Amino acid sequence: MLASLSTTSAYATPPAAPQPITRTVLEQRPIPGTDESMEIILVVYQPGVAAPLHHHPVAGLNYILDGTAESAYGDDPPKLYHAGDTLQDQPQVTHTLFRNADKQKPLRFLIFANVHANQPYTIVP
């Protein structure tokens, strides 16, 4: 007696690779009497990922949750920031370097900023 062979695959489709950079608005609250809202944004950079040159229209406070960030503005030398560290995004100054300095682990951080209506926090020229 011959056994029948199935041609269907027993393997599931592999999960999609994570996006290099993800941004998730965790909280957004309007500021009464203005066109601004206060936002808390969770940002995740996969290992070794760097942002393109960009700037921020407003200042933001960053809190590193996990990993190591390397950041520089304008002609300033790069600085490293580790879990528990904070850094401030400088408004209207070119962010010449921002990257996950770790080649193996994701970088996770929170941004706290007051953002104008219909204006992104990060602007890539």
C-alpha positions in Angstrom: 0.0 0.0 0.0 1.3 3.4 -0.9 1.2 6.3 1.5 -0.1 9.5 0.1 2.1 12.6 0.3 0.7 16.0 1.0 1.9 18.9 -1.1 0.8 21.5 1.5 3.5 23.1 3.6 3.6 22.4 7.3 5.6 25.6 7.8 4.1 28.9 8.8 5.1 32.1 6.9 8.1 33.5 8.7 7.4 36.7 10.7 8.2 40.0 8.9 11.5 41.7 9.8 11.1 44.5 12.3 11.0 48.1 10.8 14.4 49.8 11.2 12.8 52.7 13.1 9.3 52.8 14.7 7.5 55.7 16.3 4.4 55.2 18.4 2.5 58.1 20.0 1.6 56.8 23.4 -0.2 59.9 24.7 -1.4 63.1 23.1 -3.1 65.8 25.1 -4.2 69.2 23.7 -2.8 72.3 25.5 -5.8 74.6 26.1 -5.6 78.0 24.3 -2.9 76.9 21.9 -2.6 74.9 18.7 -0.2 72.5 20.5 -0.5 69.2 22.1 1.8 67.5 24.5 3.0 64.1 23.2 4.8 61.1 24.6 6.4 59.1 21.7 8.0 55.7 22.0 10.8 55.3 19.5 12.6 52.1 18.7 15.8 51.8 16.5 16.9 48.4 15.5 20.6 47.4 16.1 23.0 49.7 14.2 20.3 51.8 12.6 20.9 55.5 12.1 18.5 58.4 11.3 19.0 60.5 8.2 20.0 64.1 8.7 17.0 65.9 10.2 15.9 68.6 12.6 13.1 69.2 15.1 10.8 72.2 15.0 10.5 72.2 18.8 12.6 71.1 21.7 12.0 67.6 23.1 13.2 65.7 26.1 14.4 62.2 25.4 14.7 59.4 28.0 16.6 56.3 27.1 14.8 53.2 28.2 17.1 50.5 26.8 20.3 50.5 24.7 22.8 53.1 23.7 22.2 56.1 21.6 24.9 58.2 19.9 23.8 61.8 19.1 25.3 65.0 17.7 23.9 68.4 16.6 25.6 70.8 14.2 29.4 70.8 14.6 29.3 69.3 18.1 31.1 66.0 18.7 29.0 62.9 19.2 28.0 61.8 22.7 26.8 58.4 24.0 23.6 58.0 26.1 22.7 54.9 28.0 19.6 53.5 29.7 18.4 56.0 32.3 20.1 59.0 30.6 18.2 62.0 29.2 19.1 64.3 26.3 17.3 67.3 24.8 16.6 67.7 21.1 17.6 71.2 20.0 15.0 73.0 17.9 15.9 74.1 14.4 19.5 72.8 14.6 20.5 70.0 12.2 20.6 66.6 14.0 23.8 65.5 12.2 24.0 62.1 14.0 21.5 59.9 15.8 21.9 56.2 15.8 21.7 53.0 17.8 25.3 52.5 18.8 24.7 48.8 19.6 24.9 46.3 16.7 23.0 43.6 18.6 20.3 45.2 20.7 17.4 47.6 19.9 17.5 51.1 21.3 14.2 52.2 23.0 13.5 55.7 24.2 10.7 58.1 25.0 10.3 61.6 23.6 8.3 64.2 25.6 7.4 67.3 23.4 4.9 70.0 22.8 4.1 69.7 19.1 2.1 72.2 16.9 -1.0 70.8 15.2 -0.3 69.1 11.9 3.4 69.4 12.3 5.7 66.3 12.7 8.2 66.2 15.5 11.0 65.1 13.1 11.6 66.8 9.7 13.8 65.2 7.1 14.8 67.7 4.4 
